[in-house]
Amino acid sequence: MKPNICILRTDGTNCDIETMYAVEKAGGRGKMVHVNQLRSGSADLKNYKMLIVPGGFTYGDDVHSGKILAVELISYLREQLLEFVEKGNLVLGICNGFQVLVRTGLLPQGNPGDIKVTLINNDSGRFECRWVNMRVEKSNCVFTRGMEGTVVSYQAAHGEGKFYTDKVTLEGLEKAGQVVFRYCTPAGEPTSSYPANPNGSLNAIAGISDSTGRIMGLMPHPERFVEHYQHPNWRRKKTEPHGLAVFKNAVDYINQM
């Protein structure tokens, strides 16, 4: 039986269709749900096993990227989110969705309202859109099981992607193994050098999870590489689409719950 997966939408979301395609290809049953449906009660997270906040520019990235949607979720859906997470369900935030999750406090500690990390303007001072390499770190993250130590290539497309936090929090994330992805060279060496690191993230961090491994956020887009021909070099070398594993791991985990 295909698990139900909620793909959250609102004004400015623009990666929902690609995310739906990735979910369906991985064996899930995706459902587009507008945030107003959750607020009105016409939709309920209780009917889903996974919540995905996809990429885009929600509410025009007014104030800060993802900020308004984050405030909306915490102000109106806090209890529903807490219940959803406490039941062991999965949450994935991609690009703008990652920005939303850190601004809600769901990342890095799964505690809505407690904001410990942020994503700020790229060091380059401009929007960066290119394919980047990332090393998958050893962690207990559900979404990257079996991928540890590999180098994946995803497309980055963001203006506020620099991972930033205080020294104590950063050390805590590293010690707890909550860093899931790092920007790296093609050989797999983490790097802070531009353009391999497109935004100047501390410790080359491109994605993190909460301590349970069930909530993950990352800036580059796995949903844009779930078919081999979506990569710009697909004619030269046919490879397994690097992004599909993230969604397959999620579906497999849900099916074993």
HELIX and SHEET records of a PDB file:
HELIX    1   1 ASP A   16  LYS A   25  1                                  10    
HELIX    2   2 VAL A   35  SER A   40  1                                   6    
HELIX    3   3 LEU A   45  ASN A   47  5                                   3    
HELIX    4   4 THR A   58  ASP A   61  5                                   4    
HELIX    5   5 LYS A   67  TYR A   76  1                                  10    
HELIX    6   6 ARG A   78  GLU A   86  1                                   9    
HELIX    7   7 ASN A   96  THR A  104  1                                   9    
HELIX    8   8 LEU A  106  GLN A  109  1                                   4    
HELIX    9   9 VAL A  142  THR A  144  5                                   3    
HELIX   10  10 LYS A  167  ALA A  176  1                                  10    
HELIX   11  11 LEU A  202  ALA A  204  5                                   3    
HELIX   12  12 PRO A  222  ARG A  224  5                                   3    
HELIX   13  13 HIS A  228  GLN A  230  5                                   3    
HELIX   14  14 LEU A  244  ASN A  255  1                                  12    
SHEET    1   A 9 ARG A  29  HIS A  34  0                                        
SHEET    2   A 9 ASN A   4  ARG A   9  1                                        
SHEET    3   A 9 MET A  50  VAL A  53  1                                        
SHEET    4   A 9 LEU A  90  ILE A  94  1                                        
SHEET    5   A 9 ILE A 215  LEU A 218  1                                        
SHEET    6   A 9 ILE A 205  SER A 209 -1                                        
SHEET    7   A 9 VAL A 179  TYR A 183 -1                                        
SHEET    8   A 9 GLU A 128  VAL A 136 -1                                        
SHEET    9   A 9 VAL A 151  HIS A 158 -1                                        
SHEET    1   B 2 VAL A 117  ILE A 120  0                                        
SHEET    2   B 2 LYS A 162  THR A 165 -1                                        
END                                                                             
